[in-house]
Amino acid sequence: MIEQDVLERVLAGAVSDGADFAEVYAEDKRSTSAGLDDGRVEQVTSGRDRGAGIRVVAGDTTGFAYTSDLTEPGLEAAAGAAAAAASQGGGGVRTVALTASAPHRPNRVEQDPDTVAKAAKVELLNRMDDAARSYGPEIVQVSAGYGDSRKNVLVANTDGVMTSDEVVRTLLRISAVADGDTGMQTGYQSMGHTIGFEVFNSVDVEELAREAARQAITKLRARPAPSGAMPVVIKHGTGGVLFHEACGHGLEADIIAKGASVYAGKVGQQVASPLVTLVDDGTMPGEWGTLGFDDEGHITQRNVLIEDGMLSDYMWDFLRARKEGRPQSGNGRRQSYQHLPMVRMTNTFVLDGPDDADDIIASTPNGVYVSKLGGGSVNTATGDFVFGMTEAYLIENGEITEPLRDGNLIGNGPKVLQDIDMLANDFSMGSPGTCGKDGQGVPVGDGQPTLRVKSLTIGGTSS
Amino acid sequence: MSAFESELQIVADRVIDQARSGEQIEAFVARGGETEVRVYEGDVEHFVSAQSEGIGIRVIVDGRTGFAYAGTLDDSAIAEVLAEARDNVQFGTVDEWAALAEPDGVAVTEQTLWNEELADFPTDQKIDLAKELEKLASGADPRVRVDDSNYADAYGESAVASTTGIRMSGRENGCYVSVSTLADEGEGDDAETQTGFGFSVGRSPSEFDLDRAAREAADRATRLLGATQPPSKRLTVVLDPFVTAQFLGVISSTLNGEAVVKGRSLFRDRLGDEVAASIVTFVDDPTNPKAYTATDVDGEGLAARRNVLIEDGVLKKFVHNSYSARRAGTVSTGNATRGGFAGTPGVGCLAISLVPGDRSQEELIADVDDGLLVQQMQGLHSGVNPISGDFSTGAAGLLIENGTLGAPVREITIASTLQRMLLDIVEVGGDIDWLPMNSAGMSLVISDVTMSGA
């Protein structure tokens, strides 16, 4: 994308006014997406995003500028703007010598989506539309989307780091609307991986569509969700967002540094039930949050955040790690070249526990079983977090009974982590997610075995 | 966008000049820039200064649509975008209603959306504003510290041209300051932190009210100190103006013409029906210069206009772009939205408000015996289903007992359905506030909402 000698000159120029550190992050991304709605392929979209973000750090101040001009003069202009923004005086000449890192590719891409005919991509959507509509006459509307992208990333900095990576993504989503006497209900399914089009050799896209249709139709006979606190059982592979919100964000070192997390100062302490071991792992082959290198050129790794309930570490990016004089953890990420990196999760999940999933339900006299979660959000300073349930049932006398209408659940992170009293041995990863923080969205994965929280507040209307 | 003959218009014109026989082509070209300053503990934490530009091209042939975009305006890239958009046409399904917008003769309400004072505003004063706001917020109360204090501004310039005769360009700029606060109380295991925020927006920095932003940020955080989880019950809620604005945003998605023609709106067959309390008049008016999202043209280049969607509780109209209007057998209401050059126009409200009442929040609260003042909502994206109407969000606020504010509460949800909430609106406050979003806010009283807690 950019020649090494150009990078070395641009970086040296960026720190010539005395800054401590400079970095070039360049990306070239090609994407294809297709949307089907109301029985029609509405359009196929081709996109090209290409540019570089340049960061200059002087003391505690970061200057940042970006440009879509990847020529040497274009990069120099952006570097000049970033350096001026960070400018603290000083001066001197520094030379920068870059050493290219060996490639690190957790994912083997067999079929680059760029080489696949657009007709084959559109065909997936038509197949899903057919499958959802033929699932039942109650299905009155279907929308489906396909997306793929190939992003080449180059990171170089004045510490001599130079990495390049290629990230391929494929994504499919479907939403179905069912209509009945009680009004309309919706079902939603998605799948996303950091591998190529070969993923569709092993994924049954019709099954994904039928699942969305089944969910919508099931909810036509749903009753209002209860109101108040009760035990909640969350199905495996659907509830990773619980940990993402209940503690994931609160373990990000930038939030810790500002004293805006309930988990600040808690390393080495018991912060969760001893059943809980929480891991953030950017290296899991094919998962939605997987990267070879993070967006600061640091190799991704497996980080154990909570081990048997004990808080072992936070997640780190370059700036926060530098300030504490400790290694980065491969969690410096950004939405695009137009954004500054910050501490972000990758794939965040809880490891298997000792229990059997059926036993968990059978040993819950009354409560709620959530088999599909929506999004969530957290206030890291108070620990209060919410997440939506988009498919849920009552548990009565140890059995799953009636379906419930959509609603939010609310809990307090530190309390909920302690309240996890049963954890099954049926771990699976969940659906692809987009995590939002400070206006930036990045792809993340999550996963967990079936589990029970002793008490969570269900935000329904039925007493 | 303010009327302004942009050089981007030439780029857009050049693209549509290449249309072949039988092709409809639309080119949307945009360029923009931003400055963002974040201050922490008296120092600049980061300073972002950047520009970007790009083009999106839509091609329609015989009812099939193709689209492509690129984040650059290089001649070679533009040629590639046009070729890709043309190539993508063959994969679209024939849609008899697919067509570009055509000029509809509605006159543009001129607006002043460009401010020279902001365009010339010096960098060091931007930094000073963020530092000043941080100082004011942390000085407002001894329990308050500042998480971050920000100044941001942005400008945008765009042009659209189509083979159907649309030709429009303009530019706009704006700025805001914002501050996030933390309020602490107690020690050790009793230590507690609550959060707040404050902001001020303007076409130029001279319109900022830093004192108010700082005071509100401190008040929002300190008011919730000592909050506990109350038992569940049904009560009347008073939504704070900022919360009302978020609620109106959800309502607006049910009045979206695209959702209506595709059968996804719960109000799809209710035109002419009483869908809200008779005191409710819901207006979308981007020609109101007080609206933060005021604009003179919509995303397809048609004049933006005032539309009354619910009048005295009766559903009068849905909002449309040219496509959804054609399908519904009506005309565009000037409500095409466009998120930038990377997408095609959607449908949406542009600048929402309720016609305000005439009483203050204090007066509204005085009439509530058993209620909750909702200061913040959490999880609108996860617990609200605008197709089924189910409404459930996390909340925090203050209980209302016999007309006065009582104890702070947190870790609660409030729930009802959108259909019921509109009918259960008891009063619209007179405290209208134009917020940095596509909706104004005012206090809103809604009865019979379920609060879930312990």
Interface residues (C-beta under 8 A of the other chain):
Chain A: A34 L36 D37 D38 G39 R40 V41 E42 Q43 V44 T45 S46 G47 R48 D49 R50 G51 G59 D60 T61 T62 G63 F64 A65 Y66 T67 S68 A78 A81 A82 A85 A86 K118 A119 V122 V140 Q141 V177 D179 G183 M184 Q185 T186 K219 A225 S227 G228 A229 K258 G259 A260 V262 Q338 L340 G374 G375 G376 S377 N379 A381 T382 D384 F385 V386 F387 G388 R405 D406 G407 N408 L409 I410 G411 N412 T457 I458 G459 G460 T461 S463
Chain B: Y40 D43 V44 E45 H46 F47 V48 S49 A50 Q51 S52 E53 G54 R58 T65 G66 F67 A68 Y69 A70 G71 T72 A77 E80 V81 E84 A85 D87 N88 F91 G92 T93 D95 R145 D147 D148 L182 T193 Q194 T195 Q229 P231 S232 K262 G263 R264 L266 A342 G343 T344 Q378 G379 H381 S382 G383 N385 I387 S388 G389 D390 S392 T393 G394 A396 R410 E411 I412 T413 I414 A415 S416 T450 M451 S452 G453 A454
